[in-house]
Amino acid sequence: MSVCEAVIFDLDGVLVDSEIWWDEVRQAFARDHGRPWTLEDRASVMGANSRQWSATMAERLHLALAPVEIKRTIVERMVERWRNAPLIPTIRHADEVVRRLAKRWPLGLASSAHRDVIEAALAATELEGAFRTVVSSDEVARGKPAPDVYLEAARRLAVDPARCVVVEDSLNGVLAGKAAGMTVVLVPNASIPPAPGASEAADVVLESIDQLDPEALASRAGAPG
């Protein structure tokens, strides 16, 4: 790919440092039911959509609760955090980068989060108007690492997936973007680093999001090695 026609961002861990919130909410939920929530448990739901992670939580925590009830509780607690947070955990420079790129390219947001959580996060960060399309993995058949959410974002933007740049922070997100045929930029999150193999799977790895130059990166990723 030598031309970038759209940029699609993940949300948690890329634009907002909220992966740790998800983990804390799930830990608290597990404690409420007398269970632990481990690093292995966290890894098992990374990138999954709400249907998938709620079913996984029910199984791993050995709960008789229906997954839909687990989903409702977790989503409500996440939305409450966004609405009441005294300090919004935006990744440094992320909001500036999004607004800068929105002047040049159509932007999409493709997140594994529930739509209610996405909307609460965008309202808190005042980025609602920056994206031409917002897609939750709940709106497609499969969550990440399947490519569904990225392909749907490209479809709504009316852009060939091969001409899209994806910005991710997790292994499953990187794999989803690659499976969609897109150029994938990995910006590792310091709070919850990506699983091993993410850097190798990505086309480009950046230290921080303010280094993002989609056109240059697209050309670099498509150049012969």
VOGU-3710 file (C-alpha; in Angstrom, 3 decimals, decimal comma):
1> msvceavifd> 0,000/0,000/0,000  1,421/3,362/-1,035  -1,648/5,569/-0,542  -3,659/6,071/2,635  -7,327/6,945/2,136  -8,612/6,428/5,700  -7,370/5,896/9,243  -9,153/3,591/11,670  -8,409/3,738/15,387  -8,967/1,281/18,176
11> ldgvlvdsei> -10,262/2,998/21,327  -9,145/1,393/24,607  -5,387/1,533/24,973  -4,903/3,663/21,846  -6,895/6,849/22,428  -7,789/6,366/26,076  -5,774/4,557/28,740  -8,816/2,610/29,891  -7,781/-1,025/29,430  -6,876/-0,964/33,113
21> wwdevrqafa> -10,440/0,205/33,903  -11,895/-2,838/32,155  -9,543/-5,055/34,129  -10,359/-3,375/37,450  -14,108/-3,634/36,808  -13,792/-7,323/35,955  -11,613/-7,942/39,024  -14,224/-6,268/41,233  -17,010/-8,270/39,620  -15,101/-11,507/40,190
31> rdhgrpwtle> -14,457/-10,550/43,845  -18,157/-9,865/44,301  -18,711/-13,513/43,400  -15,851/-14,872/45,489  -13,584/-15,528/42,517  -10,193/-14,200/41,358  -9,631/-12,519/37,985  -6,121/-13,373/36,789  -3,760/-12,213/34,052  -4,725/-15,333/32,120
41> drasvmgans> -8,379/-14,383/32,476  -7,614/-10,894/31,190  -5,808/-12,308/28,167  -8,747/-14,600/27,406  -11,118/-11,670/26,753  -8,731/-9,267/25,013  -10,338/-8,059/21,791  -13,546/-10,063/22,281  -16,916/-8,466/21,713  -19,495/-8,260/24,493
51> rqwsatmaer> -21,187/-11,538/23,596  -17,836/-13,312/23,615  -16,273/-11,842/26,751  -19,409/-12,190/28,864  -19,683/-15,866/27,914  -15,966/-16,340/28,625  -16,327/-14,697/32,040  -19,259/-16,948/32,938  -17,220/-20,000/31,983  -13,918/-19,018/33,574
61> lhlalapvei> -15,534/-17,797/36,808  -17,808/-20,853/36,975  -20,896/-18,694/37,411  -24,506/-19,715/36,952  -25,309/-16,163/35,877  -26,407/-15,708/32,262  -23,748/-13,962/30,129  -26,245/-11,189/29,352  -26,403/-10,340/33,062  -22,624/-10,282/33,324
71> krtivermve> -22,445/-8,001/30,289  -25,056/-5,642/31,718  -23,202/-5,261/35,029  -19,766/-4,737/33,481  -21,029/-2,245/30,889  -22,985/-0,262/33,499  -19,905/-0,013/35,717  -17,709/1,109/32,811  -20,192/3,763/31,711  -20,408/4,994/35,299
81> rwrnaplipt> -16,625/5,336/35,422  -16,585/7,429/32,267  -19,380/9,677/33,455  -17,880/10,261/36,894  -14,139/10,214/36,262  -12,492/13,317/37,758  -9,611/12,905/35,291  -10,195/11,490/31,799  -7,383/9,023/31,001  -6,711/10,205/27,451
91> irhadevvrr> -3,452/8,918/25,982  -1,024/11,845/25,793  -1,526/13,794/22,543  -4,151/11,324/21,271  -6,952/13,888/21,053  -4,647/16,313/19,239  -3,587/13,605/16,786  -7,188/12,626/16,050  -8,241/16,213/15,383  -5,167/16,827/13,204
101> lakrwplgla> -5,718/13,736/11,084  -9,456/14,404/10,760  -8,607/17,493/8,692  -6,844/15,298/6,103  -8,442/11,837/6,164  -11,790/10,262/6,960  -11,443/8,602/10,352  -13,111/5,507/11,734  -13,264/4,027/15,214  -13,400/0,229/15,498
111> ssahrdviea> -13,632/-0,908/19,105  -14,354/-4,127/20,952  -16,219/-2,122/23,573  -20,004/-2,047/23,977  -21,646/0,871/22,148  -22,726/2,504/25,439  -19,128/2,495/26,686  -17,811/3,881/23,396  -20,315/6,726/23,476  -19,476/7,541/27,101
121> alaatelega> -15,748/7,604/26,281  -16,187/9,814/23,217  -18,405/12,212/25,163  -15,849/12,438/27,973  -12,977/13,101/25,556  -15,072/15,423/23,353  -14,113/13,424/20,250  -17,650/12,521/19,127  -17,465/14,610/15,953  -14,013/13,502/14,855
131> frtvvssdev> -15,006/10,130/13,407  -17,067/9,593/10,271  -18,004/6,137/11,479  -17,906/4,324/14,808  -18,238/0,535/14,905  -18,520/-1,716/17,948  -17,554/-5,365/17,623  -21,014/-6,081/19,021  -22,357/-4,987/15,616  -20,476/-7,703/13,709
141> argkpapdvy> -20,317/-11,484/13,953  -16,906/-11,833/15,579  -14,613/-9,758/17,760  -10,875/-9,332/17,295  -8,639/-11,096/16,169  -11,233/-11,684/13,438  -11,214/-8,821/10,905  -14,983/-8,182/11,002  -15,024/-4,854/12,852  -12,292/-3,353/10,665
151> leaarrlavd> -13,895/-4,558/7,444  -17,214/-3,057/8,545  -15,534/0,268/9,342  -13,915/0,336/5,874  -17,261/-0,548/4,273  -18,994/2,332/6,043  -16,201/4,695/5,033  -16,457/3,415/1,434  -12,689/2,852/1,341  -10,796/-0,199/0,086
161> parcvvveds> -9,409/-2,002/3,170  -6,014/-2,157/1,473  -5,927/1,651/1,589  -6,705/1,906/5,302  -4,237/2,429/8,140  -5,182/0,835/11,466  -3,838/2,049/14,831  -3,780/-0,642/17,526  -2,248/-1,480/20,900  -2,920/-5,229/21,297
171> lngvlagkaa> -1,903/-8,448/19,588  -5,501/-9,396/18,790  -6,121/-5,934/17,380  -3,028/-6,121/15,200  -4,059/-9,548/13,943  -7,552/-8,247/13,175  -6,197/-5,354/11,135  -3,797/-7,592/9,243  -6,564/-10,129/8,539  -8,594/-7,251/7,083
181> gmtvvlvpna> -5,738/-6,524/4,665  -4,902/-3,158/6,205  -1,609/-1,494/7,130  -1,326/-1,840/10,904  0,483/0,527/13,228  1,167/-0,728/16,752  1,487/1,819/19,556  2,158/-0,315/22,653  0,247/0,689/25,762  2,361/1,149/28,884
191> sippapgase> -0,369/0,185/31,350  -1,250/-3,116/29,667  1,455/-3,991/27,126  0,538/-6,098/24,089  1,037/-9,855/24,159  4,243/-11,290/22,660  4,238/-11,294/18,883  2,379/-8,012/18,426  5,432/-6,052/17,271  6,390/-8,756/14,803
201> aadvvlesid> 2,850/-8,945/13,390  2,461/-5,169/12,928  3,686/-3,337/9,850  5,023/-0,421/11,892  5,702/0,075/15,610  5,695/3,568/17,129  6,721/4,649/20,600  3,913/7,197/20,887  0,804/8,153/18,963  2,060/11,652/18,173
211> qldpealasr> 4,542/10,040/15,766  1,647/8,895/13,590  1,923/9,993/9,937  -0,422/7,701/7,992  0,773/8,639/4,513  4,442/8,173/5,308  3,749/4,963/7,192  1,640/3,544/4,365  4,458/4,180/1,902  6,998/2,732/4,305
221> agapg> 4,916/-0,381/4,933  4,434/-0,958/1,192  8,077/-0,435/0,260  10,211/-3,512/-0,517  12,416/-4,585/2,356
//
